[in-house]
């Protein structure tokens, strides 16, 4: 269980299927909603993809780097910013990388900031960079 998000790994296609809580700004402030989200590793495109009810709404590009994986860029589709989807995508990507036994080199500013706010992922950062994420 990840922040109240249930995840399941289908080992054949290697997706994450989540019932994720996200937030959307409305006229009266934040409105909570629950959506069906699917995070897939698409090795042909070198990215993790986030689908919302079958629609591609985000991706995190990665590059293999020996015993590490570089997360180079994260993007959420126009109209879906501020809904918490970037955090869901990065968390699931980091969990998937952790499962492979590799470390992460977060060159993407969003991913680096996410790790900075979530110390449970600092051990996943490549040892040479880890000090940047400890207080």
Buried (B, 14 or more C-beta within 10 A) or exposed (E): EBEEBEBEBEEEEBBBBBEBBBBEEEEEEEEEEEBEBBBBBEEEEBBBBBBBEEEEBBBBBBBEBEEBBBBBBBBBBEEBEEBBBBBBBBBBBBBBBBEEEBBBBBBBEBBBEBBBEBEEBBEBBBEEBBEEBEE
